């Protein structure tokens, strides 16, 4: 398969969509990002890499980071995490308080903000230096030690985290948050502010394509069963209330972030990341969603 030709063609075709979405503006630092950027990167399990457009430009991965923290926590405590967070699609916006109240402080899944806060809370309980541990984990997955937090993004997130603060305190009132809420918000905002390129992210998702094994160092990050279940959650919950449509259009497990990135993979084959900052009304990259639909159609391969 000539992946380079495929992604070059998609990159050329979809630039006409610029201007149809809008960058996330509820985090002021994200609102400054140039919207006319578009990168695609593919990494295969046999060691090939393909890139086009702005695939080497670093951006804030935002909620894509939830995949990494969930993998870290699941790898340490296994199924115990599901006592604190559910596994069902939410059908509501990613920062909804309504559903959380109805379900007595138990988030519907680990990829909405409430669920991700619970996962990060457990990460803090497991690691004495959680922010350092996260960077070390991600660096190992993509075989690149040059991965850092974007401090401006982290600061901007924390100054505009009132909704997440409310979610955390609400869950704490039900006994579902173990740690100090201010500490939790600091770690969570840094988690979302991890800065990576499409090329980095594609490599970092290869462990999921490789049945839980990091192909760069051979380490078993997750068991085969855990990797399968994480992929299932990404397919059903990775795009908030647009998850079903993404599964219908692209047919891949993946995770989006309001920074404009989307990372996805085909088991046993490859990982692909797309970045374009303009978002659709669901908070997912408008061009990114279209690009992944074109990609699986053009290569004639998905998980279905």
DOKOLDO-843605 format. One record per residue (C-alpha): residue number from 0; residue in one letter; x, y, z. Coordinates in steps of 0.05 Angstrom, whole numbers. Example, Ala and Ser with C-alpha at 12.3 -4.5 7.8 and 13.67 -1.06 7.14 Angstrom:
2
+-----+------+--------+--------+--------+
| seq | type |     c1 |     c2 |     c3 |
+-----+------+--------+--------+--------+
|   0 |    A |    246 |    -90 |    156 |
|   1 |    S |    273 |    -21 |    143 |
+-----+------+--------+--------+--------+
END
This chain:
304
+-----+------+--------+--------+--------+
| seq | type |     c1 |     c2 |     c3 |
+-----+------+--------+--------+--------+
|   0 |    X |      0 |      0 |      0 |
|   1 |    X |     27 |     68 |    -20 |
|   2 |    X |      9 |    105 |     43 |
|   3 |    X |     49 |    167 |     24 |
|   4 |    X |      9 |    177 |    -39 |
|   5 |    X |    -57 |    165 |     -1 |
|   6 |    X |    -43 |    217 |     53 |
|   7 |    X |    -14 |    268 |      4 |
|   8 |    X |    -78 |    263 |    -38 |
|   9 |    X |   -122 |    270 |     24 |
|  10 |    X |    -82 |    330 |     47 |
|  11 |    X |    -91 |    365 |    -20 |
|  12 |    X |   -165 |    349 |    -26 |
|  13 |    X |   -188 |    372 |     43 |
|  14 |    X |   -156 |    440 |     49 |
|  15 |    X |   -220 |    468 |     17 |
|  16 |    X |   -253 |    454 |     85 |
|  17 |    X |   -212 |    508 |    120 |
|  18 |    X |   -258 |    561 |    149 |
|  19 |    X |   -317 |    514 |    160 |
|  20 |    X |   -299 |    501 |    233 |
|  21 |    X |   -272 |    542 |    290 |
|  22 |    X |   -214 |    534 |    339 |
|  23 |    X |   -229 |    521 |    412 |
|  24 |    X |   -236 |    590 |    444 |
|  25 |    X |   -258 |    572 |    515 |
|  26 |    X |   -184 |    562 |    531 |
|  27 |    X |   -152 |    629 |    511 |
|  28 |    X |    -84 |    599 |    494 |
|  29 |    X |   -117 |    551 |    444 |
|  30 |    X |   -154 |    608 |    411 |
|  31 |    X |    -87 |    637 |    388 |
|  32 |    X |    -70 |    576 |    346 |
|  33 |    X |    -66 |    588 |    270 |
|  34 |    X |   -128 |    551 |    244 |
|  35 |    X |    -99 |    539 |    174 |
|  36 |    X |    -55 |    480 |    193 |
|  37 |    X |    -64 |    407 |    173 |
|  38 |    X |    -18 |    348 |    184 |
|  39 |    X |    -23 |    273 |    175 |
|  40 |    X |     25 |    220 |    199 |
|  41 |    X |     23 |    144 |    192 |
|  42 |    X |     67 |     95 |    230 |
|  43 |    X |     66 |     21 |    214 |
|  44 |    X |     86 |    -38 |    257 |
|  45 |    X |    139 |    -58 |    207 |
|  46 |    X |    176 |      8 |    220 |
|  47 |    X |    153 |     52 |    163 |
|  48 |    X |    132 |    124 |    174 |
|  49 |    X |     95 |    171 |    127 |
|  50 |    X |     82 |    245 |    137 |
|  51 |    X |     50 |    303 |    101 |
|  52 |    X |     33 |    376 |    113 |
|  53 |    X |     44 |    400 |    185 |
|  54 |    X |     58 |    331 |    213 |
|  55 |    X |    120 |    354 |    250 |
|  56 |    X |     88 |    414 |    284 |
|  57 |    X |     75 |    404 |    358 |
|  58 |    X |      6 |    418 |    386 |
|  59 |    X |    -32 |    409 |    451 |
|  60 |    X |    -59 |    338 |    450 |
|  61 |    X |   -114 |    354 |    501 |
|  62 |    X |   -163 |    295 |    510 |
|  63 |    X |   -120 |    247 |    469 |
|  64 |    X |    -79 |    245 |    533 |
|  65 |    X |   -136 |    208 |    567 |
|  66 |    X |   -116 |    146 |    529 |
|  67 |    X |    -47 |    148 |    560 |
|  68 |    X |    -70 |    160 |    632 |
|  69 |    X |   -122 |    105 |    626 |
|  70 |    X |    -68 |     58 |    601 |
|  71 |    X |    -22 |     77 |    659 |
|  72 |    X |    -76 |     66 |    711 |
|  73 |    X |   -105 |      3 |    680 |
|  74 |    X |    -35 |    -26 |    674 |
|  75 |    X |    -26 |    -17 |    750 |
|  76 |    X |    -95 |    -34 |    780 |
|  77 |    X |   -131 |    -71 |    724 |
|  78 |    X |   -206 |    -77 |    729 |
|  79 |    X |   -209 |    -40 |    796 |
|  80 |    X |   -214 |     25 |    757 |
|  81 |    X |   -284 |      4 |    733 |
|  82 |    X |   -309 |     10 |    805 |
|  83 |    X |   -301 |     86 |    797 |
|  84 |    X |   -319 |     99 |    724 |
|  85 |    X |   -366 |     67 |    674 |
|  86 |    X |   -357 |     41 |    604 |
|  87 |    X |   -418 |     66 |    566 |
|  88 |    X |   -424 |    122 |    514 |
|  89 |    X |   -450 |    186 |    545 |
|  90 |    X |   -490 |    217 |    488 |
|  91 |    X |   -478 |    284 |    522 |
|  92 |    X |   -425 |    339 |    515 |
|  93 |    X |   -356 |    321 |    544 |
|  94 |    X |   -362 |    369 |    603 |
|  95 |    X |   -435 |    356 |    622 |
|  96 |    X |   -455 |    360 |    695 |
|  97 |    X |   -526 |    336 |    685 |
|  98 |    X |   -511 |    263 |    673 |
|  99 |    X |   -462 |    261 |    730 |
| 100 |    X |   -514 |    285 |    780 |
| 101 |    X |   -565 |    235 |    754 |
| 102 |    X |   -515 |    178 |    763 |
| 103 |    X |   -492 |    198 |    832 |
| 104 |    X |   -421 |    218 |    817 |
| 105 |    X |   -402 |    157 |    775 |
| 106 |    X |   -379 |    182 |    706 |
| 107 |    X |   -407 |    146 |    646 |
| 108 |    X |   -339 |    131 |    615 |
| 109 |    X |   -265 |    150 |    622 |
| 110 |    X |   -262 |    196 |    562 |
| 111 |    X |   -313 |    249 |    582 |
| 112 |    X |   -281 |    301 |    628 |
| 113 |    X |   -312 |    273 |    692 |
| 114 |    X |   -287 |    203 |    678 |
| 115 |    X |   -218 |    229 |    658 |
| 116 |    X |   -214 |    267 |    724 |
| 117 |    X |   -227 |    203 |    762 |
| 118 |    X |   -173 |    166 |    723 |
| 119 |    X |   -124 |    223 |    735 |
| 120 |    X |   -142 |    222 |    809 |
| 121 |    X |   -124 |    148 |    812 |
| 122 |    X |    -59 |    163 |    775 |
| 123 |    X |    -41 |    213 |    830 |
| 124 |    X |    -54 |    159 |    882 |
| 125 |    X |     -9 |    110 |    845 |
| 126 |    X |     50 |    154 |    827 |
| 127 |    X |     88 |    199 |    875 |
| 128 |    X |    106 |    246 |    817 |
| 129 |    X |     49 |    238 |    768 |
| 130 |    X |     68 |    294 |    720 |
| 131 |    X |    138 |    265 |    712 |
| 132 |    X |    110 |    195 |    705 |
| 133 |    X |     63 |    216 |    649 |
| 134 |    X |    119 |    247 |    609 |
| 135 |    X |    164 |    186 |    618 |
| 136 |    X |    107 |    141 |    596 |
| 137 |    X |     91 |    180 |    533 |
| 138 |    X |    165 |    189 |    515 |
| 139 |    X |    175 |    114 |    518 |
| 140 |    X |    114 |    101 |    475 |
| 141 |    X |    138 |    146 |    418 |
| 142 |    X |    213 |    134 |    428 |
| 143 |    X |    225 |    209 |    435 |
| 144 |    X |    252 |    241 |    498 |
| 145 |    X |    237 |    310 |    471 |
| 146 |    X |    165 |    312 |    495 |
| 147 |    X |    144 |    366 |    545 |
| 148 |    X |     84 |    403 |    573 |
| 149 |    X |     64 |    468 |    540 |
| 150 |    X |     66 |    511 |    602 |
| 151 |    X |     26 |    568 |    571 |
| 152 |    X |    -30 |    520 |    552 |
| 153 |    X |    -29 |    487 |    621 |
| 154 |    X |    -33 |    555 |    655 |
| 155 |    X |    -90 |    578 |    610 |
| 156 |    X |   -128 |    513 |    622 |
| 157 |    X |   -122 |    520 |    697 |
| 158 |    X |   -146 |    592 |    697 |
| 159 |    X |   -207 |    571 |    657 |
| 160 |    X |   -223 |    505 |    692 |
| 161 |    X |   -285 |    525 |    731 |
| 162 |    X |   -328 |    470 |    699 |
| 163 |    X |   -276 |    416 |    712 |
| 164 |    X |   -268 |    442 |    783 |
| 165 |    X |   -343 |    436 |    793 |
| 166 |    X |   -342 |    364 |    765 |
| 167 |    X |   -285 |    345 |    811 |
| 168 |    X |   -316 |    374 |    874 |
| 169 |    X |   -383 |    343 |    857 |
| 170 |    X |   -352 |    274 |    850 |
| 171 |    X |   -313 |    284 |    914 |
| 172 |    X |   -378 |    296 |    950 |
| 173 |    X |   -397 |    225 |    929 |
| 174 |    X |   -329 |    197 |    952 |
| 175 |    X |   -305 |    184 |    881 |
| 176 |    X |   -244 |    230 |    885 |
| 177 |    X |   -188 |    209 |    931 |
| 178 |    X |   -140 |    268 |    927 |
| 179 |    X |   -139 |    343 |    937 |
| 180 |    X |   -180 |    375 |    881 |
| 181 |    X |   -131 |    432 |    869 |
| 182 |    X |    -75 |    381 |    860 |
| 183 |    X |   -120 |    340 |    814 |
| 184 |    X |   -135 |    400 |    770 |
| 185 |    X |    -61 |    419 |    765 |
| 186 |    X |    -42 |    348 |    742 |
| 187 |    X |   -102 |    344 |    695 |
| 188 |    X |    -88 |    411 |    662 |
| 189 |    X |    -16 |    391 |    650 |
| 190 |    X |    -38 |    324 |    623 |
| 191 |    X |    -80 |    359 |    570 |
| 192 |    X |    -23 |    406 |    554 |
| 193 |    X |     26 |    352 |    531 |
| 194 |    X |     55 |    378 |    466 |
| 195 |    X |     67 |    328 |    410 |
| 196 |    X |     68 |    325 |    334 |
| 197 |    X |     27 |    280 |    290 |
| 198 |    X |     90 |    238 |    279 |
| 199 |    X |    100 |    230 |    354 |
| 200 |    X |     28 |    211 |    366 |
| 201 |    X |     25 |    160 |    311 |
| 202 |    X |     85 |    125 |    340 |
| 203 |    X |     55 |    130 |    410 |
| 204 |    X |     -9 |     94 |    389 |
| 205 |    X |     29 |     35 |    358 |
| 206 |    X |     28 |     -2 |    425 |
| 207 |    X |    -48 |     -9 |    417 |
| 208 |    X |    -40 |    -35 |    346 |
| 209 |    X |     12 |    -83 |    374 |
| 210 |    X |    -34 |   -118 |    425 |
| 211 |    X |     -8 |    -76 |    483 |
| 212 |    X |     67 |    -83 |    469 |
| 213 |    X |    110 |    -22 |    457 |
| 214 |    X |    145 |    -39 |    391 |
| 215 |    X |    204 |      7 |    407 |
| 216 |    X |    227 |    -27 |    472 |
| 217 |    X |    187 |    -92 |    474 |
| 218 |    X |    153 |    -74 |    540 |
| 219 |    X |     84 |   -102 |    553 |
| 220 |    X |     46 |    -38 |    570 |
| 221 |    X |    -22 |    -72 |    574 |
| 222 |    X |    -44 |   -144 |    570 |
| 223 |    X |    -76 |   -167 |    504 |
| 224 |    X |   -144 |   -164 |    538 |
| 225 |    X |   -132 |    -95 |    567 |
| 226 |    X |   -109 |    -68 |    499 |
| 227 |    X |   -171 |    -97 |    466 |
| 228 |    X |   -217 |    -65 |    518 |
| 229 |    X |   -183 |      2 |    512 |
| 230 |    X |   -193 |     -1 |    437 |
| 231 |    X |   -267 |    -18 |    447 |
| 232 |    X |   -276 |     43 |    492 |
| 233 |    X |   -242 |     87 |    441 |
| 234 |    X |   -288 |     62 |    387 |
| 235 |    X |   -352 |     73 |    428 |
| 236 |    X |   -332 |    134 |    470 |
| 237 |    X |   -271 |    167 |    439 |
| 238 |    X |   -308 |    223 |    404 |
| 239 |    X |   -359 |    243 |    456 |
| 240 |    X |   -429 |    249 |    426 |
| 241 |    X |   -401 |    239 |    356 |
| 242 |    X |   -370 |    171 |    371 |
| 243 |    X |   -423 |    131 |    333 |
| 244 |    X |   -416 |    175 |    272 |
| 245 |    X |   -340 |    167 |    272 |
| 246 |    X |   -346 |     92 |    277 |
| 247 |    X |   -396 |     94 |    220 |
| 248 |    X |   -352 |    138 |    176 |
| 249 |    X |   -280 |    116 |    192 |
| 250 |    X |   -288 |     48 |    226 |
| 251 |    X |   -229 |     57 |    272 |
| 252 |    X |   -217 |     61 |    347 |
| 253 |    X |   -190 |    131 |    361 |
| 254 |    X |   -189 |    191 |    407 |
| 255 |    X |   -198 |    264 |    392 |
| 256 |    X |   -177 |    327 |    429 |
| 257 |    X |   -200 |    399 |    425 |
| 258 |    X |   -130 |    419 |    404 |
| 259 |    X |   -151 |    392 |    336 |
| 260 |    X |   -115 |    325 |    339 |
| 261 |    X |   -144 |    256 |    326 |
| 262 |    X |   -104 |    192 |    337 |
| 263 |    X |   -130 |    124 |    313 |
| 264 |    X |   -104 |     56 |    293 |
| 265 |    X |   -116 |     -9 |    256 |
| 266 |    X |    -99 |    -69 |    299 |
| 267 |    X |    -39 |   -108 |    276 |
| 268 |    X |    -23 |    -57 |    223 |
| 269 |    X |    -14 |     18 |    235 |
| 270 |    X |    -30 |     80 |    274 |
| 271 |    X |    -50 |    146 |    243 |
| 272 |    X |    -55 |    217 |    271 |
| 273 |    X |    -88 |    277 |    238 |
| 274 |    X |    -84 |    348 |    264 |
| 275 |    X |   -124 |    409 |    241 |
| 276 |    X |   -145 |    459 |    295 |
| 277 |    X |   -214 |    479 |    269 |
| 278 |    X |   -268 |    440 |    305 |
| 279 |    X |   -339 |    420 |    287 |
| 280 |    X |   -398 |    431 |    334 |
| 281 |    X |   -381 |    368 |    373 |
| 282 |    X |   -311 |    391 |    390 |
| 283 |    X |   -275 |    345 |    341 |
| 284 |    X |   -228 |    366 |    285 |
| 285 |    X |   -272 |    380 |    224 |
| 286 |    X |   -218 |    364 |    174 |
| 287 |    X |   -190 |    308 |    217 |
| 288 |    X |   -256 |    270 |    217 |
| 289 |    X |   -261 |    276 |    142 |
| 290 |    X |   -189 |    256 |    132 |
| 291 |    X |   -196 |    191 |    170 |
| 292 |    X |   -259 |    173 |    133 |
| 293 |    X |   -222 |    184 |     67 |
| 294 |    X |   -162 |    144 |     92 |
| 295 |    X |   -198 |     80 |    109 |
| 296 |    X |   -240 |     85 |     46 |
| 297 |    X |   -178 |     96 |      2 |
| 298 |    X |   -137 |     40 |     31 |
| 299 |    X |   -198 |     -7 |     35 |
| 300 |    X |   -182 |    -25 |    107 |
| 301 |    X |   -211 |    -12 |    176 |
| 302 |    X |   -231 |    -56 |    235 |
| 303 |    X |   -295 |    -77 |    199 |
+-----+------+--------+--------+--------+
END
